[in-house]
Amino acid sequence: MNEMLAGKSVLVTGASRGIGRAIALTFAEQGATVYLNGRDQACLSDLKTELRALYGDRIHTLVFDVSDAAQVKQGFQALFKLTKTLDVLVNNAGILEHALVGMVSDEQIQKSFASNTFSVIYTSQYASRLMTRNGGGSIINMASIIGCVGSSGDSVYSGSKAAVIGITKSLAKELAAAQIRVNAIAPGFIDTQMNHSLSVEKQDQILQSIAMGRKGSPQDVANTALFLASDLAQYVTGQVIGVDGGMLI
């Protein structure tokens, strides 16, 4: 079977765990040169070691905080020293903090939007320049089902992810002439560390809302990202693809 991403250069933010890790593993398996981003040097180094044992020296790490504009600039400067091409950007890094609106702090608002929303604009600015130089590319933004339909106790998270959807649709229109496709994935209830903090009762309640009767896996999301990154999706842009098993919230 041909590798779907052979010869492509990919940056995955928030790559050290959960969905980001699954995407990095899948993309490497499919032939991509993968640049792993995160804030935890030790976690990224462990993942690089694991992947290089399987796929050789086409795995690299870039440690920077996507919520910090200055660090993003420095990170892309470091990327440019390693490669002059970028075919795919996966904006996966993000945080989830639950709070009823009366308990939301200014710090939580600033932190959530910086990590989940502002970061998408920061990275897309630099990635689109690289992609334009090389005739096009694919930007994949991680939204959420909560950003599509809302959820009680999640006004900040929902707002930050709804903004990602608006950014995605606008960038798709703006960058199409440069042959850069911009799409979003809206995961439902995925079996990641982010959701393990929920009580068993809450998890059971959520499962009852999923038509397919199970949690999603990080691999379910990674498979969708693989499609959007590949040439199979070369005429797909401005879309929000739900990966939620028929979840209703």
Salt bridges, closest charged atoms under 4 A:
GLU50 OE1 - ARG21 NH2 2.83
GLU97 OE2 - LYS111 NZ 3.33
ASP154 OD1 - HIS98 ND1 2.68
ASP191 OD1 - HIS196 NE2 2.77
ASP191 OD1 - LYS215 NZ 3.89
ASP220 OD2 - ARG214 NH1 3.15
ASP231 OD1 - LYS8 NZ 3.47
